[in-house]
């Protein structure tokens, strides 16, 4: 393992705000990549589940949204200090 540091962020988005959130992420991602020490940033949406699936079978697609749609960000930095600074920037601005 390298000496990089990773921040995992969970976003819970109301179903009626999904399009707005995905538009925001496109602009936000470019700004996040510019933060000092950023190695990379990836966003992904939870769209499957293993609930009720027999061992060895692929997951099934989520078809019903109950309260929110979950998104995750995987933000990697060269040092924990640079992560802390970027995290402060993120919460100050968004």
C-alpha positions, 0 to 999 in steps of 0.5 A: 500500500502506498502512502496516499490518503483516501476520503470516502463521502456519502451523499443521500439525495432526495429522488426529486433532486437527482438530476440537480445533484448529478449536474452539480457533481459534474462542475464540482468534480473539476474543482475537486481535482484542482485541490492541492495534492489531489490524486483523483476523485470518483463518484458513483451511485448505488444502483444494485443490492445483494439483498435476497440474492443467493451466494454466487449470483450477481446483485440485482438492480434497485428498482424502488427508491424509498427515501433517498438515492445514495451516491459516494465519492472516493477522493484520494490525496498524496497526504492526509494534510492535503486531504484535510485542507481540501475537506475544509474547502469542500465544506466551506463552499458546498 
